[in-house]
Amino acid sequence: MSPLLLLRFAGINVIWADADTAQIISVGSILEHVATNWAGKIMGSGKLFSSSKIRIPRAKILGLRGPLSAKGIPGDYAIGDPGLLANELVTVETKKYDLGIVPHWSDDTLIHNPVFKKFNPIIINPRDPPLEVIQKIGECRKIVTSSLHGVIVADAFSIPRRIEYCNKMDREGGLFKFEDYHASINHKLEIGKLSQPSRFWIETRKHEIFDAFYELGKL
């Protein structure tokens, strides 16, 4: 999703590079991969672990995912995940599905959960092309997901969502990234409960992220 957002909102056409040679880092829990002497630009990424100490004094930070990732990192930058702009990458005209399930890429249990299978949900594979994933999420009336960006894209479309935690994510920072994102939108993190954040906070973050992309494009 990151290249699509960078092209649409910053006018920057990118190719993938590893963290050492990249000029821009955007989206995802990847700040731990950034070297201390790295001098590129960061747009909306976050930490994976709460205990990580991020020291990147040469980097130009335009945005970080949430206030927990931002703690201890000085600067004047936007707070919010760029995925909140995902709804502007596609056109959704009608709702086609009552329920969509978006498992984390490592989660092989959610799609078999009988609690949700009885509703005949559409299974949305996060490994599919990003625009297809975003489109299908947008066409759902409700989302159940163990993927953070399943949550974020649902929020972009104002779709009620329910988070189901996958134990395999324990080695990937656990709930920290979910807590970080929810702190950014002033919404209580609740596992196993359908909820929908305040539209005010979603729109506030969207505006901050949009402005940060605009600044990145000028740079």
Residue pairs with C-beta under 8 A, 6 or more apart in sequence:
1 27
1 82
1 83
1 86
1 89
1 130
1 134
1 149
2 14
2 26
2 27
2 28
2 82
3 13
3 14
3 16
4 89
4 130
4 131
5 26
5 27
5 82
5 83
5 85
5 86
5 89
5 213
6 12
6 13
6 14
6 24
6 26
6 43
6 213
6 216
7 13
7 14
8 85
8 88
8 89
9 82
9 85
9 210
9 213
9 214
9 217
10 43
10 213
10 214
10 216
10 217
11 217
12 24
12 216
12 217
14 24
17 23
19 25
19 30
19 33
19 34
19 35
19 38
20 35
20 38
22 40
23 40
23 41
24 40
24 41
24 42
24 43
24 216
25 31
25 34
25 40
25 41
25 42
25 43
25 45
26 42
26 43
26 44
26 45
26 82
27 43
27 44
27 45
27 81
27 82
27 83
28 45
28 46
29 45
29 46
29 47
29 48
29 65
29 172
29 173
29 177
30 45
30 46
30 48
31 42
31 45
31 46
31 47
31 48
31 52
31 54
31 56
31 64
31 69
32 47
32 48
32 49
32 52
32 54
34 42
34 54
34 56
34 59
35 56
36 55
36 56
36 57
37 58
38 56
38 58
38 59
39 58
39 59
39 60
40 59
40 60
41 59
41 60
41 61
41 62
41 216
41 219
42 56
42 59
42 60
42 61
42 62
42 63
42 64
43 62
43 63
43 82
43 212
43 213
43 216
44 62
44 63
44 64
44 65
44 78
44 80
44 81
44 82
44 209
44 212
45 64
45 65
45 69
46 64
46 65
46 66
46 68
46 69
46 81
46 177
46 180
46 181
47 54
47 68
47 69
47 173
47 176
47 177
47 180
48 172
48 173
48 176
48 177
49 173
49 176
50 68
50 173
50 176
53 72
54 69
54 72
54 73
56 73
60 219
61 73
61 75
61 77
62 77
62 78
62 212
62 213
62 215
62 216
63 77
63 78
63 79
63 80
63 82
63 208
63 209
63 212
64 70
64 73
64 77
64 78
64 79
65 79
65 80
65 81
65 177
65 180
65 181
65 184
66 79
66 80
66 81
66 179
66 180
66 181
66 182
66 183
66 184
67 79
67 180
67 183
67 184
68 176
68 179
68 180
68 183
69 180
70 77
70 79
77 212
78 205
78 208
78 209
78 211
78 212
79 184
79 205
79 208
80 184
80 185
80 205
80 206
80 208
80 209
81 149
81 152
81 181
81 184
81 205
81 209
82 209
82 213
83 149
83 152
83 153
83 156
84 152
84 155
84 156
84 202
84 205
84 206
84 209
85 156
85 206
85 209
85 210
85 213
86 134
86 152
86 153
86 156
87 134
87 138
87 153
87 156
87 157
89 131
89 134
90 131
90 134
90 135
90 138
92 135
92 138
92 139
92 157
94 139
95 139
95 140
95 141
96 122
96 139
96 140
97 121
97 122
97 136
97 139
97 140
97 141
98 119
98 120
98 121
98 140
98 141
98 142
99 116
99 119
99 120
99 121
99 122
99 140
99 141
99 142
99 143
99 144
100 121
100 122
100 123
100 124
100 136
100 137
100 139
100 140
100 142
100 143
100 144
101 110
101 111
101 116
101 121
101 122
101 123
101 124
101 143
101 144
101 145
102 124
102 126
102 133
102 137
102 143
102 144
102 145
102 146
102 147
102 150
103 109
103 110
103 111
103 123
103 125
103 126
103 145
103 146
103 147
103 150
103 166
104 110
104 126
104 145
104 146
104 147
104 148
104 150
104 166
104 168
104 169
105 126
105 127
105 147
106 166
106 168
106 169
106 172
107 146
107 147
107 166
107 168
107 169
109 166
110 116
110 144
110 145
110 146
110 164
110 166
111 117
111 123
113 164
116 144
121 144
122 136
122 140
124 133
124 136
124 137
124 150
125 133
126 133
126 147
126 149
126 150
133 153
134 153
137 143
137 150
137 153
137 154
137 157
137 159
138 153
138 157
138 159
140 154
140 159
141 159
141 160
142 159
142 160
142 161
142 162
142 194
143 150
143 151
143 154
143 159
143 160
143 161
143 162
144 161
144 162
144 164
145 151
145 154
145 161
145 162
145 163
145 164
146 163
146 164
146 165
146 166
146 169
148 177
148 178
148 181
150 161
151 161
151 163
151 178
151 181
152 181
154 160
154 161
155 161
155 185
155 196
155 197
155 202
156 202
156 206
158 196
158 199
158 202
159 196
160 194
160 195
160 196
161 194
161 195
161 196
162 192
162 193
162 194
162 195
163 178
163 189
163 190
163 191
163 192
164 191
164 192
165 175
165 191
165 192
175 189
175 191
178 189
179 189
182 188
182 189
184 205
185 197
185 198
185 201
185 202
185 205
186 197
186 198
186 201
187 195
187 197
187 198
187 201
188 195
